[in-house]
Amino acid sequence: MPRFFGRSAVREIKIQLPEKVNTIIGTLMEHGYEAYAVGGCVRDSILGREPEDWDITTSATPEQTKALFEKTFDTGIEHGTVTVLLDKDSFEVTTYRIDGKYEDSRHPSEVTFTRSLKEDLMRRDFTINAMAYNEKDGLVDIFGGQEDLAEGVIRCVGYAAARFSEDALRILRGVRFAAQLGFCIEEITRQGMRKLAPTLVNISAERIQVELVKMLTSKRPGYLREAYELGITAQFMPEFDEMMGVEQETPHHIYTVGEHTLHSLANIRPDKVLRLAMLMHDMGKPAMKTIDEKGIAHFKKHALESEVIAKDILKRLKFDNDTIHKVTRLVHFHDYRMPVEAENVRRAMHKIGEELFPQYIEVRRADVLAQSLFLREEKLEDLDGIEKLYQDILEKKECVSLKDLAVTGNDLIEAGMSPGKEIGEKLEKLLELVIRKPEYNTKEELLKRL
């Protein structure tokens, strides 16, 4: 059953509102309207986190709000939202509203403005996001959000099925909040998520992408397991579900492909590209798995298959081209190994790219740390050696790409070569030479070899 604490549920708590937020709230209240900071900014303030932005809710209509401030613009005026500009800062001010019927699992067909704060808070997703605050009234907490914050619980406002039927994105948002805040999801809320997970197909790829990235870059990226168990990932990334049941019968592994992936996510810093690379680095394994006569599993060329799958998923979720390029390249090379020698590191830097080579080392290290203890120390020592050689190459400014080669195409033409594709071929041969012998990277030395 949903919990209702009543309008009298005003808590004794002090939140330091920014001066401009206070100015907006104060202006509205001076003219006879109610006004509060609301939602995530209140939640984060109670948790001692810095709010990303400050939203304000009010009993004033959009036109009444616009009449009180010199600079405003219509953000979503059909839904009651006006943006107020104070100096260079902007704040969204939204009229108390009741949402009409949701016909697409995302947007209400209509909204009705109301004078009731309670009715406005009742339409919100989770109790921890349904609190309002101003300095005069203090914290208004009708649904027990403060208790749920204290207990570390994600719980729907009112009936979970109703909240998720209104907006399916809330299903993914709930898991994301749990990952970011280190909370657990209350059981009835979990049941609602599981039942209505298929409605996520109605949500745009762009919105799915935003929530997925926030979850992956949280302190608990492994909470993606919860999304899998609730049938959420199956709606937009079935390739992940496929990994979860694939065993790895090899001395190098102790987890299924999926569990290994979840552990590897936790072993790398919370950077979008790195976390996406770890999420997708082994997605080709289910398709490439073979078992030899000794019962040992092999996943030959799985990196190439993983690259194809990663590109497909990233395009499906509308990621930008730069992210797609970096993630797929790291996936392609995540299993690329080399003897710990300077020439091999220079060649790898050329092959992988100087910009991505440090991330390549991070990806390989995270991968190793999510494997079994079999040869782990040796693998990590090799990576340490590669990293040291990489730093030495940088310090010595050794050439690993054409841009650092001591000669250019114009130099070759001036030396007597005819313009054409042979110029490019010759430059590549000279680059191969200086990768093997860095001391040869002088104009005089290279022109001798024409």
C-alpha positions in Angstrom: 0.0 0.0 0.0 1.2 3.5 -0.7 2.1 5.7 2.3 0.5 9.1 2.9 1.8 11.2 5.7 -0.6 14.1 5.2 0.0 17.8 4.6 1.2 18.3 8.2 4.3 16.2 7.4 6.6 19.2 7.7 10.1 18.2 8.9 12.4 20.2 11.1 15.3 20.5 8.7 17.4 23.4 7.4 18.5 23.6 3.7 20.7 26.4 2.5 19.0 27.7 -0.6 21.1 29.6 -3.1 20.4 33.4 -3.0 18.8 33.5 -6.4 16.5 30.6 -5.6 15.5 32.4 -2.5 14.9 35.5 -4.5 12.5 33.7 -6.9 10.6 31.9 -4.1 10.5 35.1 -2.0 9.1 37.2 -5.0 6.4 34.7 -5.6 5.4 34.5 -2.0 5.4 38.3 -1.6 2.7 38.4 -4.3 0.5 35.9 -2.5 1.6 32.6 -4.2 3.1 29.5 -2.7 6.6 28.5 -3.9 9.1 25.9 -3.0 12.3 24.3 -4.2 11.3 20.8 -5.2 12.6 17.4 -6.3 16.2 16.4 -6.8 17.7 19.6 -5.4 15.9 19.0 -2.1 16.9 15.3 -2.1 20.6 16.1 -2.8 20.7 18.9 -0.2 19.4 16.5 2.5 22.1 14.0 1.4 24.8 16.7 1.6 25.3 16.5 -2.2 25.7 19.5 -4.5 22.5 19.8 -6.6 23.1 20.0 -10.3 20.2 22.4 -10.7 17.4 24.0 -8.7 13.8 23.5 -9.7 11.0 25.6 -8.2 7.3 24.7 -8.0 4.6 27.3 -7.4 0.8 27.9 -7.2 1.3 30.8 -9.7 0.3 30.2 -13.3 2.9 30.6 -16.0 1.5 34.0 -16.9 1.5 35.1 -13.3 5.1 34.0 -12.9 6.2 35.8 -16.1 4.6 39.0 -14.9 6.8 39.1 -11.8 10.2 38.7 -13.5 12.0 40.9 -16.0 13.6 38.1 -18.0 11.8 34.8 -18.7 11.3 32.5 -21.6 8.8 29.7 -22.2 10.5 26.3 -21.7 7.5 24.1 -21.6 4.7 26.5 -21.0 2.0 23.9 -22.1 3.2 21.9 -19.1 3.4 24.9 -16.8 7.2 25.5 -17.0 8.8 29.0 -17.4 12.5 29.6 -17.1 13.4 32.7 -15.0 16.7 34.4 -15.8 18.6 36.2 -13.0 21.8 37.6 -14.3 23.3 34.7 -16.3 21.6 31.9 -14.2 18.4 30.2 -15.3 15.9 28.5 -13.1 12.8 26.4 -14.1 9.6 27.5 -12.3 6.7 25.1 -12.8 3.1 25.6 -11.8 1.5 23.0 -9.5 -0.1 20.5 -11.9 -2.1 17.3 -12.3 -1.1 15.1 -15.2 -3.8 13.8 -17.5 -3.9 10.3 -19.1 -0.6 9.0 -20.3 -1.0 7.5 -23.8 2.6 6.8 -24.8 4.2 5.6 -21.6 6.0 8.9 -21.4 3.9 12.1 -21.8 0.6 13.1 -20.4 -2.1 13.9 -23.0 -2.9 17.1 -21.0 -2.0 18.8 -17.8 -4.3 20.6 -15.4 -3.0 23.4 -13.2 -3.9 23.1 -9.5 -3.5 25.2 -6.4 -2.6 22.2 -4.3 1.1 21.3 -3.5 0.0 17.9 -2.4 -1.6 17.1 -5.8 1.6 18.3 -7.5 3.8 16.1 -5.4 1.5 13.1 -5.9 2.4 12.9 -9.6 6.1 12.6 -9.0 8.1 9.4 -9.4 9.8 8.4 -6.1 9.3 9.5 -2.5 12.9 10.9 -2.3 12.0 13.2 -5.3 8.7 14.3 -3.9 9.8 16.7 -1.2 9.5 20.5 -1.3 11.2 23.2 0.8 11.2 26.9 1.5 12.6 28.8 4.4 9.2 29.8 5.8 7.5 26.4 5.8 10.6 24.1 6.0 10.5 20.7 4.5 7.2 19.4 3.1 7.4 15.6 3.0 4.0 14.0 2.4 5.2 10.6 1.3 8.0 9.8 3.7 10.9 10.7 1.4 13.1 11.7 4.3 12.7 8.3 6.0 13.4 6.6 2.7 16.6 8.7 2.3 17.7 7.7 5.8 17.0 4.0 5.1 18.5 4.0 1.6 15.3 3.0 -0.2 13.9 3.8 -3.6 10.1 3.7 -3.3 7.4 4.9 -5.7 5.0 7.7 -4.7 1.6 6.0 -4.4 1.1 2.9 -6.5 4.2 1.7 -8.4 2.2 0.3 -11.3 0.5 3.6 -11.8 3.7 5.6 -11.7 5.5 3.4 -14.2 2.4 3.2 -16.5 2.5 7.0 -16.7 6.2 7.2 -17.6 8.2 4.0 -18.4 11.5 5.9 -18.2 10.9 6.0 -14.4 11.7 2.3 -14.4 15.3 2.9 -15.6 15.6 6.0 -13.5 14.8 4.1 -10.4 17.6 1.6 -11.0 19.9 4.5 -11.9 19.1 6.3 -8.6 19.8 3.1 -6.7 23.2 2.8 -8.4 24.1 6.5 -7.9 23.0 6.7 -4.3 23.9 3.2 -3.1 20.2 2.5 -2.3 18.1 -0.6 -2.6 14.7 -0.8 -4.4 11.7 -1.5 -2.3 10.0 -4.8 -3.2 6.6 -3.4 -4.5 8.5 -0.9 -6.6 10.7 -3.8 -7.9 7.5 -5.8 -8.8 6.2 -2.8 -10.7 9.4 -2.4 -12.6 9.5 -6.1 -13.6 5.8 -6.1 -14.7 6.1 -2.9 -16.8 9.7 -3.3 -18.1 8.4 -4.1 -21.6 6.9 -0.6 -21.9 10.5 0.8 -22.1 10.2 0.1 -25.8 8.1 3.3 -26.0 11.0 5.4 -24.7 13.4 7.2 -27.1 16.9 5.9 -27.5 18.3 9.3 -26.5 16.6 9.1 -23.1 17.7 5.5 -22.5 21.2 6.5 -23.4 21.3 9.3 -20.8 20.1 7.0 -18.0 22.4 4.1 -19.0 25.5 6.4 -18.9 24.5 7.9 -15.6 24.2 4.3 -14.2 27.4 3.1 -15.7 29.4 6.1 -14.4 28.0 5.8 -10.9 29.8 4.4 -7.9 27.9 1.1 -8.4 27.9 0.3 -12.2 27.5 -3.4 -11.2 23.9 -2.5 -10.3 23.2 -3.1 -13.9 22.7 -6.7 -12.6 19.5 -5.5 -11.0 18.3 -4.0 -14.3 19.0 -7.4 -15.9 17.1 -9.3 -13.2 14.1 -7.0 -13.6 14.0 -7.6 -17.3 15.0 -4.0 -18.1 18.2 -4.5 -20.1 16.3 -7.0 -22.3 14.3 -4.1 -23.7 17.2 -2.0 -25.1 20.3 -4.2 -24.8 19.5 -7.9 -25.1 23.2 -8.6 -26.0 24.0 -8.0 -22.3 21.4 -10.5 -21.2 22.9 -13.0 -23.5 26.3 -12.7 -21.8 24.9 -13.4 -18.3 24.3 -17.1 -18.8 27.5 -17.9 -20.8 30.0 -19.9 -18.7 33.8 -19.6 -19.3 35.4 -23.0 -18.8 39.0 -21.8 -18.7 41.6 -21.3 -16.0 41.6 -17.6 -16.7 38.0 -17.1 -15.6 35.8 -17.8 -12.6 32.7 -15.9 -13.7 30.2 -16.1 -16.5 30.8 -13.6 -19.3 28.2 -11.3 -17.8 29.4 -11.4 -14.3 33.0 -10.9 -15.5 31.8 -7.8 -17.3 30.1 -6.4 -14.2 33.2 -6.9 -12.1 35.4 -5.3 -14.8 33.1 -2.2 -14.8 33.9 -1.7 -11.1 37.6 -2.0 -11.8 37.9 1.1 -14.0 37.4 4.8 -13.3 34.0 6.3 -13.9 34.6 7.7 -17.4 31.9 7.3 -20.0 34.1 5.9 -22.7 35.9 3.5 -20.4 32.8 2.2 -18.7 31.1 1.7 -22.1 34.2 -0.2 -23.4 34.1 -2.5 -20.4 30.4 -3.1 -20.7 30.9 -4.2 -24.3 34.4 -5.7 -24.5 33.2 -9.3 -24.3 29.8 -9.1 -26.0 31.1 -11.2 -28.9 31.9 -14.2 -26.6 28.5 -15.9 -26.7 28.6 -16.1 -30.5 32.3 -17.1 -30.7 32.4 -19.7 -27.9 33.8 -23.2 -28.7 34.8 -26.1 -26.4 37.8 -28.3 -27.2 38.1 -32.0 -26.5 39.4 -31.3 -23.0 36.4 -29.3 -22.1 38.2 -25.9 -22.2 36.3 -23.0 -23.6 37.8 -20.8 -26.3 36.6 -17.4 -27.7 38.8 -16.9 -30.7 38.2 -13.5 -32.5 35.7 -12.5 -29.9 37.1 -9.0 -29.8 36.2 -8.5 -33.5 32.7 -9.7 -32.9 32.4 -7.5 -29.8 33.4 -4.5 -31.8 30.6 -5.2 -34.3 28.1 -5.6 -31.6 29.3 -2.5 -29.7 29.0 -0.4 -32.8 25.4 -1.7 -33.3 24.4 -0.9 -29.8 26.0 2.5 -29.6 24.3 3.5 -32.9 21.0 2.1 -31.7 21.2 4.2 -28.6 22.2 7.3 -30.6 25.6 7.9 -29.2 27.8 10.5 -30.9 30.4 9.5 -33.5 33.4 10.4 -31.3 32.1 8.1 -28.5 31.4 5.3 -31.0 34.9 5.6 -32.5 36.7 5.5 -29.1 34.6 2.8 -27.5 34.7 0.4 -30.5 38.4 0.9 -30.9 39.0 0.0 -27.3 36.8 -3.0 -27.6 38.6 -4.1 -30.7 42.0 -3.9 -28.9 41.0 -4.9 -25.4 42.7 -8.3 -25.8 45.7 -7.1 -27.8 48.9 -8.4 -26.1 52.6 -7.9 -26.8 56.0 -8.8 -25.4 57.2 -6.1 -23.0 59.7 -4.5 -25.3 59.9 -0.8 -26.4 59.5 -1.6 -30.1 56.3 -3.5 -29.5 54.9 -0.7 -27.4 55.7 1.8 -30.1 54.0 -0.4 -32.7 50.9 -0.8 -30.4 50.8 3.0 -29.9 50.7 3.5 -33.7 48.1 0.8 -34.2 45.8 1.7 -31.3 46.4 5.5 -31.5 48.4 7.7 -29.1 45.3 9.3 -27.7 43.7 6.0 -26.8 46.8 4.0 -25.7 46.5 5.0 -21.9 42.9 4.0 -21.9 43.8 0.7 -23.6 46.1 0.0 -20.7 43.3 0.8 -18.2 40.9 -1.5 -20.1 43.3 -4.4 -20.1 44.1 -3.9 -16.4 40.4 -3.8 -15.5 39.8 -6.9 -17.6 42.6 -8.8 -15.8 41.4 -7.8 -12.3 38.0 -9.3 -13.2 39.5 -12.7 -14.2 40.7 -15.6 -12.0 43.9 -15.5 -10.0 45.6 -17.7 -12.6 48.7 -15.9 -13.8 47.2 -12.6 -12.6 50.5 -11.3 -11.1 52.3 -12.0 -14.3 49.7 -10.3 -16.4 49.7 -7.2 -14.1 53.5 -7.1 -14.2 53.4 -7.1 -18.0 51.0 -4.2 -18.0 53.1 -2.3 -15.5 56.1 -2.8 -17.8 54.1 -1.7 -20.9 53.0 1.4 -19.0 56.6 2.3 -18.0 57.8 1.8 -21.6 54.9 4.0 -22.8 56.0 6.8 -20.4 59.6 6.4 -21.5 58.5 6.7 -25.2 56.6 9.9 -24.4 59.5 11.4 -22.5 61.9 10.7 -25.3 59.4 12.0 -27.9 59.9 8.9 -30.0 58.0 8.8 -33.3 55.0 6.5 -33.5 52.9 8.2 -36.1 53.3 10.1 -39.4 52.7 13.5 -37.8 56.0 13.0 -35.8 58.0 11.6 -38.7 61.0 13.9 -39.5 60.1 14.0 -43.2 56.9 14.9 -45.0 55.5 14.2 -48.5 56.8 17.5 -49.7 60.3 16.6 -48.5 60.2 13.4 -50.6 59.0 15.3 -53.7 61.8 17.9 -53.2 64.2 14.9 -53.0 63.1 13.7 -56.4 60.1 11.4 -55.9 57.1 11.9 -58.2 53.8 12.9 -56.6 51.4 10.0 -56.2 50.4 7.1 -54.0 54.1 6.0 -53.8 54.7 9.0 -51.5 52.3 7.6 -48.9 53.7 4.1 -49.3 57.2 5.4 -48.8 56.2 7.4 -45.7 54.7 4.3 -44.2 57.9 2.4 -44.8 59.9 5.1 -43.2 57.6 5.2 -40.2 58.0 1.4 -39.8 61.7 2.0 -39.8 61.7 4.6 -37.0 59.3 2.5 -35.0 62.0 -0.2 -35.0 64.9 2.3 -34.7 63.7 5.6 -33.2 67.2 7.1 -33.6 66.7 7.1 -37.4 64.0 9.8 -37.1 66.0 12.6 -38.6 65.5 14.3 -42.0 69.0 13.5 -43.1 68.9 9.9 -42.1 65.5 9.2 -43.7 66.3 11.0 -46.9 69.3 8.7 -47.3 66.9 5.8 -47.6 65.1 7.0 -50.6 
